[in-house]
Amino acid sequence: MPPAEPAALNPAQRRVLELLGAPADQRPTFPPGLGAELRAELAEGIAPALALLGEGQDLFVSKHALGQVHTCEAHLVAERAIPFAWTVPTARGTVSHKAIELLVSWRGTPIANELVAEAIARLTEGIDGLAQWLQALDDTSLAELRNECTDQVAKFIECFPPLEARWQPRAESRLRVEVGALVLQGKVDLLLGRTRGEQAGKVIIDLKTGRFHTGHLDDLRFYALLEAMRLGVPPRLVAGYYLDEAEVRPEAVTEGSLRAALARTVDGVIALAELEVSSREPTRRAGPTCRWCPLADSCETGQRWLEGGDDDR
């Protein structure tokens, strides 16, 4: 990502450029055939999982599913049994990301509340569950949603450098890899740059509110793995951008991080396939998710963790 004019940027924006930018001659190259090699290793590793599925049955796996199954399988199973319902907190991220998606191609000076209003209008025009929820939303809840989303989008505008066309910015960019009956899929909040031959040039960015968690890096490495298998060359960098703190946490993509992501994905896919066909009982692992787990009142493992009250363990 080439540097913009430093004088036009505030300190927070300059920090983003310093951490994410790199001259062309400093961008890494990867061995030819790396993507195909990773895909072949994935196919070999998940073979036991696919053997569990019925004929014509596909297994769809996202970063969220992988994160859940590696955190607590019992929580995953319990949560899936509860019908999803849209609320202001669950809609906030979708609306904010839609507004930032519009920002990428917005003409004129971007104004946060205008972007949010347009995002809500576009999402309301749909026929899915979110559109129906927005159409029925009362004025008070709509005002709450607009206020919270405007805060997130305004923080992005003031803390992230303006997205120049030469960076080829893409928001809400979908990634998908199919290997037999397995479908790995993801949606990148923000994708910058391009690949040149075997030289990596892309930067994948996940926008976050709240504090950093190591699971966020796992999500980013999963995206890098999908990009490597999809295109044949991974991104050069992944990063989490924390809007509340104006903090960017980048990580260089290496063959080592890709293979670690591959091993985690294989383990997760096998566990998800086993749970899908109910071939075993889900395991229980205590952690911060115990605080909002549907099983919290009846799970001894979770209760012991909650009694400890240590958020950072």
N, C-alpha and C positions, 0 to 999 in steps of 0.2 A: 504494500500500500504506500505509494509515494507520498512524501510529506507535502502538506499544504503550506500556505504562507504563514509562518509562525506568528507574525505580528497580529494577524486577524483572529487568533484563537486565544481562549482563556487558558489558565494553567491546567485545568482538568482535561480540556480537549488536547492540549499539547502532550499530556502524559499518555493519552490513548495512542497518539501517533508515534511516540517514542517506543512504546511497548509493542505495537502491532506492525509498525513499518519496518521495511528491510530493502536495501538496494537489490537490484536484480542479480548482481554477482554474488550475493550472500544467501541466496535462496537454495535450499537443498535439492539434490536430485536423488531419485530412487531407482533401484535396479529394474530393468525392463522385465515384465512378466510378474511383478510383485502382486498386482491385483488378482491375476489368475491363480497364482500360488495360494493366496489367502482364501480365495473362493474354494479351491480344491480341498484345502485343509478344513474349511468349514463343513463342506459336504461330507467328508470322512468323519468328522467329529460328531455331527448331528444324526448320522445314520441310525443309531439306536433309538433316537427320539422319533424319527419319522416312521420307524417300524411299528411304533405303538399306535399310530393314527389309523383310522379306518380308511377304506378305499374312497377316494375323492375328497377326503378331509384335509383342509389346509390349516396351517398354524401361523397366525399373524402375531408378530412380536415387535413391540416398540420399546423405546428407552424406558418408558414408564413401567411396562410389564417386567422388564429385566431388573429395574431398580427394586420393584416390589418383591419379586421372587427371591432376590438376593438379600433382602432385608428381613422379611418374615412371610413365609408361605401361608401360614394360617390367616394372617391379616389380609393377604391378597385374596384368598378364597372367600373370606367373610365379606370383604368389600364388594367383590363381584356379585354376591348374592343380593346386594341392596340396589334397587333401581336408582339410576343417576337422576339428579334433579338440579336444574340450573338455579343458581343464586347469584347475588352480587359478587361474592368472593370467587365463585367458580367462573363467572363470566368476565371478570376483570382482566385476566390475562389475555383472553381471546380478543376482547375489544381493543386493548392496548396494542397488541401485536398487529391487529388489522390497521390501526391508525399509523403505526410505524411502517407497515407495508405501503400505505398510501403516501407516506412522507418520502419514500424512495423516489417517486416520480412526481412529487408535488410541484406545481408551478408557483412561483412567488415566494414570499416569506412565510415559512411554516409557523402556524399558530396552533398551540396544543389543543385548545378547546374546539377549534374548527375541525381539526383532524379527527378528534374523538367523535364529534357530532356526525361527521361524514361516515366514519367507520360504523357507528351504530345504525345510521340510515341504510348503509349497504347490507349489514348483517340482518336487519329487520326485513329486508326484501326477500330473504331466502324462504325455503319451505321446510327447513330442518327444525329440530327441537329448540335450538337457540333462537331462531327467528320467531317461533310461536311464543316463547317465553318473553322476548322483547316486546312483541305486539301486545301482550297482556299486562305489561309492567305498569305499576302505578307511578304517579308523578314523583312521589317521594323517593322510591327505590331507583327510578331513572336518574334523578338528580344525584343520588349517592353514587351510582355507577359512573356517571359522567365526571363527577368530581374526582373520584379515585383514579380513573383512567387518565384524566387530564394531568394529574400530578405525575404519574409515571411517564407520560409522553413528554411533558415539559422538562422533566429531569433528563430524559434522553437527549432532547434538543440542546439543552444548555451544557451538557457534559460530554457529548460525543461530537467529534468534528463533523462538519457538514459533509454529506455523502456525495463525493464527486463522481461524475459519469465515468471517468477513466478507471475508477475502481470496480466498475461493473457491479454495483450493489444489487443484491437480491434479498428480499425479505420473504419469510415463510416459504423457503425453497424446500420442496419435497425430495426425499431420497428413498429409493426402493431397490432392494436386492432380492431376487427369488432363487432359491436353491431347492429344487424338487417341490415338495409340499410346504416348505418353509418360506414365509414372506417376512423379510426384515424391512421395517419402514420407519421413517423419521421425517420431521419437519424442522428445518433450521431457522432460527429467528432471523439471523442476518448472515449473509455470505458475501465476502468481498474478494476481488482479485480473480485471476485465471491461471490455468495451468499451461505451460509451454513445453511441449514434448514430455520428457521425463522429469522436468524441473517443476517442483511444487511451488505454487504461487497463491493459492487460496487461503483465506482465513475464515474459520467458522466461529460465529459468536452466538452465545446463548445469553439472553437478557434475563436478569434475575432481580427479584426484590428480596429483602431480608438478608440474612447472613450467609456466608460461604459454608458449604458442606462438601465433604470429599466425594459424595455421590454425584455432585455436579460434574466433576472431572470424568467419572465413569460415563456419564451421558455424552460428554463431548468426545471422548475416545471412541464411543460407539458410532457417533456421526462420522468421525474420521475413518473408521473401518468401513462403513457403508460407502463413503466417497472413494476410498481406495479400491474396493471391489467393483464399484459401479463404473468408475472412469479408468482405473488402472494406475492412477497416481493419487496419493492422499493429499490433503491440504498440508501446508507447511506449518500451520499454527492453529490451535484451538484456544478459545478464551471465554471465560465467563465475565460478563459485565454487570456489576452490582449497582443498580440505579440509586438506591438509598445512600450508598457510600461514595458514589462516583469513583468506584474502584474497579480496575480491570485485572484479571488473573489469567495470564496467558500460559500456555504450555506448548513447547515445540513437539511436533509429531515425529516419531522415530519408528523404525521397524520394531523396536522393543515394545513401544506403547501400543502399536497395532496388534502385535501378537498377544499382548496381555488382554487387550479388548476382545480378541478372537477367543481366547480361552474362557473369559468371563461369559461371552455370548453363548458358546457351546454348552457350558455348565447350566446357564440359565434356560436355554432352549430345552435341554433334557428334562430339567425340573418342571418347566411349564407343560411339556408334553405328558409327563407322568401325572401331573395334577389334572390335566385336561381329560384324561381317560380314567381318572380316579383309581390309579393302580397302587396308590399308597396314601397314607395320612400326611397332611402337610406338617412341616416342622415349625417350631415356634422359636423366634429369636427376639429377645427384648431390645428395646431402643426407644428413641424419641417418638416413633410412630405409635407407641403404646398409648400416648396421650389422647389420640383421636381414633383409636381402634374400636370397632364394634364389639370386640371380644373382651375389652378392658375389664369389665366387671366380673368375668368368669375365668379369666386366664391367670393362673398362678404365676407363670413366668413373667407376664407383664406386671402383675401386681407387685412382685418383689422389686422389679426395676423402678416402678413408680414410687415406691416407698423410699428408695434411695434418693430420688429427686435430683439426680446429677444430669444436667442437660448436655454436658460436654463429653460424656463417656462414649 
